[in-house]
Amino acid sequence: MVPDDIRNIEIEKEYQTIDSAWLKLHYKTTAGIVVFSLMMECIMSVIFAHSGLIHTTTECYVLKYIIIPSGLNLTCILAETLIIRSKVFSQKQKIYSVSLMLVLISFVLFTVHSGFTATYYIFPGAIMMTIIYADQRLTGMTAMFCIGSAAFSEIFIKWDSDKVGIFDSSLSMGNFLVSIVILFTFSAASMVVIRFEQKKNDASIRTDLERHLLKQSIQVDELTGIYNRKALDEAMSVMEVQKHCEDPILAVVDIDNFKNINDRFGHYMGDRCLTQFARVLMEQSCSYTPYRYGGDEFCLLFHDTTMEEAVLICEEIRQLTEGIRIEEEKEIRFTASFGLSAYSSQLNAARLFVLSDYALYDAKKVRNSVRVYEKGMKIAE
């Protein structure tokens, strides 16, 4: 059974990754709309000027349909950019800001060109961009702002002097009411889609997470909580097919005279020694991954670490091991021996383990020591 707190944290991370990627696209789309609309305004102004369709001065037309709307929209994009790049705002605040900024940009474009019925459909695009976030509150708020913006523009603003107001024509009123109904319907449909999308995403992520945690549970030693021999075998297999900046280093570690501890104090105390030793390995594991190979034998797989650094780390672990005390039996003292060897293209994983074992055997001769494999070392003289 997967613990709820772990599952929720992992699901939240997955959602944040998806939201972050979509937020970037959302922002770029908003900027693209502004740039595209500016280009179209410039092209249309040239066409209208040559066609004699401009009923005002060129300066007034440029100010009213290019400079003012584009200036407002570019200001929105500037504000979005500052918010996106800021470290003060959370990801959720950035999502809300970009979503509502797009509504404001849609409002400006709709107000300037509301003489065209098709401009009503700018607003559904702003709503649709929020669906991926699977946040019903965000989509609902965006939808209400879109509907309110469309109604406010139609009722209180008459940017185009040639436009027929909704109160002056039954056709204009009909188009307005139909568009509002469509926006409400689209918003409701979006909320339903989000609800089912949330369920589907939760089920998918939960399945992947449980599969991942099951794999982890198979590769974790039940007693010590660190990776087991199966995980080591897999890591060694991966090591053989991947290239690293520096060759990996394998340290084979053995608790000295562990059989005597079991015989004298019992297996329970022996297990306590193993768990305490594993705790030390985990606390120092910034540069390596610890594994329990079996019994009292452990392995440390170093990556991107020089042999000198690996030896120093093993020396530190060796010293910390000397200071381990078992609360239930203060008399217990134990030490550990380490054998290290470095991987190279001439070796395979099995040979690397053998060489580390040779070094460990040399260390066990004196116990409580660290040895690096040197050519000529053998387990038996």
C-alpha positions as CSV (number, residue, x, y, z in Angstrom):
1,M,0.0,0.0,0.0
2,V,1.4,3.4,-1.0
3,P,1.4,5.9,1.9
4,D,-0.9,8.9,1.2
5,D,1.6,11.6,2.1
6,I,4.3,10.1,-0.3
7,R,1.8,9.6,-3.0
8,N,0.4,13.1,-2.7
9,I,3.9,14.7,-2.8
10,E,4.9,12.7,-5.9
11,I,1.6,13.6,-7.7
12,E,2.1,17.2,-6.8
13,K,5.6,17.2,-8.3
14,E,4.3,15.6,-11.5
15,Y,1.6,18.3,-11.7
16,Q,4.1,21.1,-11.1
17,T,6.3,19.8,-13.9
18,I,3.4,19.6,-16.4
19,D,2.1,23.0,-15.3
20,S,5.5,24.6,-15.6
21,A,5.9,23.4,-19.2
22,W,2.4,24.5,-20.2
23,L,2.9,27.9,-18.4
24,K,5.9,28.6,-20.8
25,L,3.7,27.8,-23.8
26,H,0.8,29.8,-22.4
27,Y,3.1,32.8,-22.0
28,K,4.6,32.4,-25.5
29,T,1.1,32.0,-27.0
30,T,0.0,35.3,-25.3
31,A,3.1,37.1,-26.6
32,G,2.5,35.6,-30.1
33,I,-1.1,36.8,-30.2
34,V,0.0,40.4,-29.4
35,V,2.7,40.4,-32.0
36,F,0.4,38.8,-34.6
37,S,-2.4,41.3,-33.9
38,L,0.1,44.2,-34.2
39,M,1.3,42.9,-37.6
40,M,-2.3,42.4,-38.8
41,E,-3.2,45.9,-37.7
42,C,-0.3,47.3,-39.7
43,I,-1.3,45.3,-42.8
44,M,-5.0,46.1,-42.5
45,S,-4.2,49.8,-42.1
46,V,-2.3,49.8,-45.4
47,I,-5.1,47.9,-47.1
48,F,-7.8,50.3,-45.7
49,A,-5.8,53.4,-46.6
50,H,-5.4,52.2,-50.3
51,S,-9.1,51.2,-50.4
52,G,-10.4,54.4,-49.1
53,L,-12.2,52.6,-46.2
54,I,-10.7,54.9,-43.5
55,H,-13.3,57.5,-42.5
56,T,-11.0,59.5,-40.3
57,T,-7.5,60.9,-40.5
58,T,-4.6,58.6,-40.9
59,E,-3.1,59.9,-37.7
60,C,-6.3,59.3,-35.7
61,Y,-6.7,55.8,-37.2
62,V,-3.1,54.8,-36.3
63,L,-3.5,56.2,-32.8
64,K,-6.8,54.5,-32.2
65,Y,-6.2,51.1,-33.8
66,I,-2.5,50.6,-33.6
67,I,-0.7,52.7,-31.0
68,I,-3.2,52.5,-28.1
69,P,-4.3,48.9,-28.3
70,S,-0.8,47.6,-29.1
71,G,0.7,49.8,-26.4
72,L,-1.8,48.3,-23.8
73,N,-1.1,44.8,-25.0
74,L,2.7,45.2,-25.0
75,T,2.4,46.6,-21.4
76,C,0.5,43.4,-20.5
77,I,3.3,41.3,-22.0
78,L,6.0,43.3,-20.2
79,A,4.1,42.7,-16.9
80,E,3.8,39.0,-17.7
81,T,7.5,38.8,-18.4
82,L,8.4,40.4,-15.1
83,I,6.1,38.1,-13.2
84,I,7.4,35.0,-15.0
85,R,11.0,35.8,-14.3
86,S,10.4,36.9,-10.7
87,K,11.3,34.6,-7.8
88,V,8.9,36.4,-5.5
89,F,5.8,34.9,-7.1
90,S,4.8,31.2,-6.7
91,Q,4.1,29.1,-9.8
92,K,0.4,29.2,-9.0
93,Q,0.5,33.0,-8.9
94,K,2.3,33.1,-12.2
95,I,-0.3,30.8,-13.8
96,Y,-3.2,33.1,-12.6
97,S,-1.4,36.2,-13.8
98,V,-0.7,34.9,-17.3
99,S,-4.3,33.6,-17.6
100,L,-5.9,36.9,-16.6
101,M,-3.4,38.9,-18.7
102,L,-4.6,37.0,-21.7
103,V,-8.2,37.9,-20.8
104,L,-7.2,41.6,-20.6
105,I,-5.4,41.3,-24.0
106,S,-8.5,39.7,-25.4
107,F,-10.7,42.5,-24.0
108,V,-8.5,45.1,-25.7
109,L,-8.6,43.3,-29.1
110,F,-12.4,42.7,-28.8
111,T,-13.1,46.3,-27.8
112,V,-11.1,47.7,-30.8
113,H,-12.7,45.3,-33.3
114,S,-16.1,44.5,-31.8
115,G,-17.7,45.6,-35.0
116,F,-16.7,42.1,-36.2
117,T,-18.9,39.3,-34.7
118,A,-16.1,36.8,-34.9
119,T,-14.1,38.7,-32.3
120,Y,-16.4,37.2,-29.6
121,Y,-14.5,34.0,-30.1
122,I,-11.2,35.5,-28.8
123,F,-12.5,34.8,-25.3
124,P,-13.0,31.0,-25.6
125,G,-9.3,30.8,-26.5
126,A,-8.3,32.4,-23.2
127,I,-10.5,29.9,-21.3
128,M,-9.3,26.9,-23.3
129,M,-5.6,27.8,-22.4
130,T,-6.4,27.2,-18.7
131,I,-7.9,23.7,-19.1
132,I,-4.5,21.9,-19.0
133,Y,-3.8,23.3,-15.4
134,A,-6.9,21.2,-14.3
135,D,-7.8,24.0,-11.8
136,Q,-11.5,24.6,-11.8
137,R,-11.2,27.8,-9.8
138,L,-8.8,29.2,-12.4
139,T,-10.9,28.3,-15.3
140,G,-14.1,29.5,-13.6
141,M,-12.5,32.9,-12.8
142,T,-11.1,33.2,-16.3
143,A,-14.5,32.4,-17.8
144,M,-16.3,35.0,-15.6
145,F,-13.7,37.7,-16.5
146,C,-14.2,36.8,-20.2
147,I,-18.0,37.1,-20.0
148,G,-17.8,40.2,-17.9
149,S,-15.3,41.8,-20.3
150,A,-17.4,41.1,-23.4
151,A,-20.5,42.5,-21.7
152,F,-18.7,45.6,-20.3
153,S,-17.2,46.3,-23.7
154,E,-20.5,45.9,-25.6
155,I,-22.6,47.9,-23.1
156,F,-20.3,50.8,-22.0
157,I,-17.6,51.2,-24.8
158,K,-18.0,52.3,-28.4
159,W,-14.5,52.4,-29.7
160,D,-15.5,52.2,-33.4
161,S,-17.8,55.1,-34.2
162,D,-19.3,53.2,-37.2
163,K,-20.3,50.2,-35.0
164,V,-24.0,49.7,-34.4
165,G,-24.6,49.3,-30.6
166,I,-26.5,46.3,-29.2
167,F,-29.3,48.6,-28.0
168,D,-29.6,50.2,-31.4
169,S,-30.1,47.0,-33.4
170,S,-32.0,43.7,-32.7
171,L,-29.4,41.9,-34.8
172,S,-26.5,43.2,-32.7
173,M,-28.4,42.4,-29.5
174,G,-29.1,38.9,-30.9
175,N,-25.4,38.3,-31.7
176,F,-24.5,39.6,-28.3
177,L,-26.9,37.3,-26.4
178,V,-25.9,34.3,-28.5
179,S,-22.2,34.9,-27.9
180,I,-22.7,35.2,-24.2
181,V,-24.7,31.9,-24.1
182,I,-21.9,30.3,-26.1
183,L,-19.3,31.6,-23.7
184,F,-21.3,30.2,-20.7
185,T,-21.8,26.9,-22.4
186,F,-18.1,26.6,-23.4
187,S,-17.1,27.5,-19.8
188,A,-19.4,24.9,-18.3
189,A,-18.1,22.3,-20.8
190,S,-14.5,23.2,-19.8
191,M,-15.3,22.7,-16.1
192,V,-16.7,19.2,-16.9
193,V,-13.6,18.3,-19.0
194,I,-11.3,19.5,-16.1
195,R,-13.2,17.3,-13.6
196,F,-12.8,14.2,-15.7
197,E,-9.2,15.1,-16.7
198,Q,-8.3,15.4,-13.0
199,K,-9.6,11.9,-12.3
200,K,-7.8,10.4,-15.3
201,N,-4.5,12.2,-14.4
202,D,-4.7,11.1,-10.8
203,A,-5.3,7.5,-11.8
204,S,-2.5,7.5,-14.3
205,I,0.0,9.1,-12.0
206,R,-1.0,6.9,-9.1
207,T,-0.4,3.8,-11.2
208,D,3.0,5.0,-12.3
209,L,3.9,6.0,-8.7
210,E,2.8,2.7,-7.2
211,R,4.8,0.8,-9.9
212,H,7.9,2.9,-9.1
213,L,7.5,2.4,-5.3
214,L,6.9,-1.3,-5.8
215,K,10.2,-1.5,-7.8
216,Q,11.9,0.4,-5.0
217,S,10.5,-1.9,-2.3
218,I,11.9,-4.9,-4.2
219,Q,15.4,-3.3,-4.3
220,V,15.5,-2.1,-0.6
221,D,16.9,-4.2,2.2
222,E,14.1,-4.7,4.8
223,L,16.4,-4.7,7.8
224,T,18.7,-1.7,7.1
225,G,16.5,0.4,4.7
226,I,19.3,0.8,2.1
227,Y,19.5,-0.8,-1.3
228,N,20.0,-4.6,-1.5
229,R,22.0,-7.0,-3.7
230,K,19.4,-6.9,-6.5
231,A,19.7,-3.1,-6.7
232,L,23.5,-3.4,-6.7
233,D,23.4,-6.0,-9.5
234,E,21.2,-3.6,-11.6
235,A,23.5,-0.6,-10.9
236,M,26.5,-2.6,-11.9
237,S,24.8,-3.7,-15.1
238,V,23.9,0.0,-15.9
239,M,27.5,0.9,-15.1
240,E,28.8,-1.4,-17.8
241,V,26.8,0.2,-20.5
242,Q,27.0,3.9,-19.5
243,K,30.0,6.2,-19.7
244,H,30.9,8.4,-16.8
245,C,33.2,11.5,-16.5
246,E,35.3,9.4,-14.2
247,D,35.4,5.7,-13.7
248,P,33.2,4.4,-10.9
249,I,34.8,3.1,-7.7
250,L,33.5,0.1,-5.8
251,A,34.1,-0.3,-2.1
252,V,33.3,-3.6,-0.5
253,V,32.9,-3.2,3.3
254,D,32.8,-5.9,6.0
255,I,32.1,-5.6,9.7
256,D,35.0,-7.1,11.6
257,N,34.3,-10.2,13.8
258,F,30.6,-9.9,13.3
259,K,30.1,-13.6,13.9
260,N,31.4,-13.1,17.4
261,I,28.9,-10.4,18.1
262,N,26.0,-12.7,17.0
263,D,27.4,-15.6,19.1
264,R,28.0,-13.5,22.2
265,F,25.0,-11.1,22.2
266,G,22.5,-12.8,20.0
267,H,21.1,-12.1,16.5
268,Y,18.9,-9.3,17.7
269,M,22.0,-7.3,18.8
270,G,23.7,-8.3,15.6
271,D,20.8,-6.8,13.6
272,R,21.0,-3.6,15.7
273,C,24.7,-3.3,14.8
274,L,23.8,-3.7,11.1
275,T,21.1,-1.1,11.2
276,Q,23.4,1.4,13.1
277,F,26.2,0.8,10.6
278,A,23.7,1.3,7.7
279,R,22.6,4.6,9.3
280,V,26.2,5.8,9.2
281,L,26.5,4.8,5.6
282,M,23.4,6.7,4.6
283,E,24.4,9.8,6.5
284,Q,27.7,10.0,4.6
285,S,26.3,9.0,1.2
286,C,26.6,12.3,-0.7
287,S,29.2,10.8,-3.1
288,Y,28.1,7.2,-3.2
289,T,25.2,4.8,-3.1
290,P,25.2,2.3,-0.3
291,Y,24.1,-1.3,-0.7
292,R,23.8,-4.3,1.7
293,Y,25.3,-7.2,-0.3
294,G,24.4,-9.8,2.3
295,G,25.0,-10.7,6.0
296,D,27.5,-8.1,7.3
297,E,28.9,-7.2,3.9
298,F,28.1,-3.9,2.3
299,C,29.1,-2.1,-0.9
300,L,29.6,1.5,-1.7
301,L,29.4,2.6,-5.4
302,F,31.1,5.9,-6.0
303,H,30.5,8.1,-9.1
304,D,32.5,11.1,-10.2
305,T,34.8,10.7,-7.3
306,T,38.6,10.2,-7.3
307,M,40.2,7.3,-5.5
308,E,41.8,9.7,-3.1
309,E,38.4,11.2,-2.2
310,A,36.8,7.8,-1.9
311,V,39.6,6.6,0.5
312,L,39.1,9.7,2.7
313,I,35.3,9.1,2.8
314,C,35.9,5.4,3.8
315,E,38.3,6.5,6.5
316,E,35.7,8.9,7.9
317,I,33.1,6.1,7.9
318,R,35.7,3.8,9.6
319,Q,36.2,6.3,12.3
320,L,32.5,6.9,12.8
321,T,31.9,3.2,13.0
322,E,34.3,3.0,16.0
323,G,32.1,5.4,17.8
324,I,28.8,3.5,17.3
325,R,27.2,2.5,20.6
326,I,24.1,0.3,21.0
327,E,21.8,1.6,23.7
328,E,20.6,-1.9,24.7
329,E,24.1,-3.2,25.1
330,K,26.8,-0.6,25.7
331,E,29.5,-3.2,25.8
332,I,29.2,-3.9,22.1
333,R,32.1,-2.4,20.0
334,F,32.8,-3.1,16.4
335,T,34.9,-1.9,13.5
336,A,34.8,-2.2,9.7
337,S,37.3,-2.9,6.9
338,F,37.1,-1.5,3.4
339,G,38.5,-2.8,0.0
340,L,38.4,-0.4,-3.0
341,S,39.0,-0.7,-6.7
342,A,38.3,1.5,-9.7
343,Y,36.4,0.5,-12.8
344,S,37.9,0.8,-16.2
345,S,37.1,-0.2,-19.8
346,Q,39.3,-3.3,-19.4
347,L,37.1,-4.6,-16.5
348,N,33.6,-5.9,-16.3
349,A,31.4,-5.6,-13.2
350,A,32.2,-9.1,-11.9
351,R,35.9,-8.5,-12.1
352,L,35.6,-5.1,-10.4
353,F,33.9,-6.9,-7.5
354,V,36.7,-9.5,-7.3
355,L,39.4,-6.8,-7.2
356,S,37.6,-4.9,-4.4
357,D,37.3,-8.3,-2.6
358,Y,41.1,-8.8,-2.9
359,A,41.6,-5.4,-1.3
360,L,39.1,-6.2,1.4
361,Y,40.9,-9.4,2.2
362,D,44.1,-7.4,2.6
363,A,42.4,-5.0,4.9
364,K,40.9,-7.9,7.0
365,K,44.4,-9.0,7.8
366,V,44.8,-6.1,10.2
367,R,41.1,-5.2,10.5
368,N,39.6,-1.7,10.9
369,S,41.5,-0.4,7.9
370,V,41.0,0.8,4.3
371,R,42.9,-0.8,1.4
372,V,43.0,0.0,-2.4
373,Y,43.5,-2.8,-4.8
374,E,47.1,-3.1,-6.1
375,K,48.3,-5.4,-8.8
376,G,49.3,-8.7,-7.3
377,M,46.8,-8.8,-4.5
378,K,45.2,-12.2,-4.0
379,I,42.7,-13.6,-1.5
380,A,45.0,-16.6,-0.9
381,E,48.8,-16.3,-0.9
